[in-house]
Amino acid sequence: MYGSFKLLSGIVKKTMSALTDSKTQRIDIRTNSKVKKLLQQAAAACNKNVSEFLLEHGLIAAQETLTARRLFVLNDEQWQAFQAALDSPPREKQRLARLLTEPSVFE
């Protein structure tokens, strides 16, 4: 549990530092009135305007999405199984070996 908190804390720190950089790019979105009102209410609850709210929460979601693609967490048993799979010799793939030894259709 602590590892997840530490990871999220790091994501928030990176996100907050990105928010202080100068802003030279623009992002436009279209929505309906119900969604706009909901975003305005959420932003107001955080004492932010809608742009600040969307940028902050969008950055957090983006960092979490990308982190989930680069980082996976295993317990001790899963780690041992993962290490064993990496350390084991590769299985022979007869069809692949045959494919690699046959002449190419381009030859």
C-alpha positions in Angstrom: 0.0 0.0 0.0 2.8 2.4 0.9 4.4 1.8 -2.5 1.2 2.9 -4.3 1.0 6.0 -2.2 4.7 6.8 -2.9 4.1 6.3 -6.6 1.1 8.5 -6.6 2.9 11.1 -4.6 5.7 11.2 -7.2 3.1 11.5 -10.0 1.5 14.5 -8.2 4.9 16.2 -7.7 5.8 15.8 -11.4 2.3 17.1 -12.4 2.5 20.1 -10.1 5.9 21.1 -11.5 4.5 20.9 -15.0 1.8 23.3 -14.0 4.2 26.0 -13.1 5.9 26.0 -16.5 5.0 28.8 -18.9 2.0 27.9 -21.0 2.4 28.5 -24.7 0.0 25.8 -26.1 -3.8 25.7 -26.2 -6.2 22.7 -25.9 -9.9 23.2 -26.9 -12.6 20.8 -26.0 -16.3 20.6 -26.8 -18.9 19.3 -24.4 -22.6 19.6 -23.5 -24.1 21.9 -20.8 -24.4 19.1 -18.2 -20.8 18.2 -18.4 -19.7 21.8 -18.4 -21.8 22.5 -15.3 -20.4 19.4 -13.5 -16.8 20.5 -14.3 -17.5 24.0 -13.1 -18.9 22.7 -9.8 -15.9 20.4 -9.3 -13.5 23.2 -10.1 -15.3 25.6 -7.7 -15.1 22.9 -5.0 -11.3 22.9 -5.4 -11.1 26.7 -5.6 -9.9 26.6 -9.2 -11.2 27.7 -12.5 -12.2 25.0 -15.0 -9.0 25.3 -17.0 -6.8 24.8 -13.9 -9.0 21.9 -12.7 -9.0 20.1 -16.1 -5.2 20.7 -16.6 -4.3 19.4 -13.1 -6.6 16.4 -13.2 -5.8 15.6 -16.8 -2.1 15.6 -16.1 -2.6 13.3 -13.1 -4.6 10.9 -15.2 -2.1 11.0 -18.0 0.8 10.3 -15.7 -1.1 7.4 -14.1 -2.0 6.0 -17.5 1.6 6.1 -18.7 3.0 4.8 -15.5 0.6 1.8 -15.6 2.2 1.0 -19.0 5.7 1.2 -17.7 5.5 -0.1 -14.2 4.0 -3.3 -12.8 4.0 -4.3 -9.1 4.4 -7.9 -8.1 4.3 -9.5 -4.7 7.2 -11.8 -3.6 5.6 -15.0 -5.1 4.8 -13.3 -8.4 8.3 -11.8 -8.6 9.9 -15.2 -8.1 7.7 -16.7 -10.8 8.6 -13.8 -13.1 12.3 -14.3 -12.4 12.0 -18.0 -13.0 10.3 -17.4 -16.4 13.1 -15.0 -17.4 15.8 -17.4 -16.2 14.4 -20.5 -17.9 15.7 -21.5 -21.4 13.4 -20.5 -24.2 11.0 -23.2 -25.5 11.7 -24.6 -28.9 9.2 -23.3 -31.5 9.3 -25.8 -34.4 7.1 -23.7 -36.7 9.3 -20.7 -36.1 12.5 -22.6 -36.7 11.1 -24.0 -39.9 9.9 -20.5 -41.1 13.4 -19.1 -40.4 15.2 -21.9 -42.3 12.9 -21.9 -45.4 13.8 -19.7 -48.4 11.9 -16.4 -48.5 9.2 -15.8 -51.0 11.3 -12.8 -52.1 14.3 -14.8 -53.0 
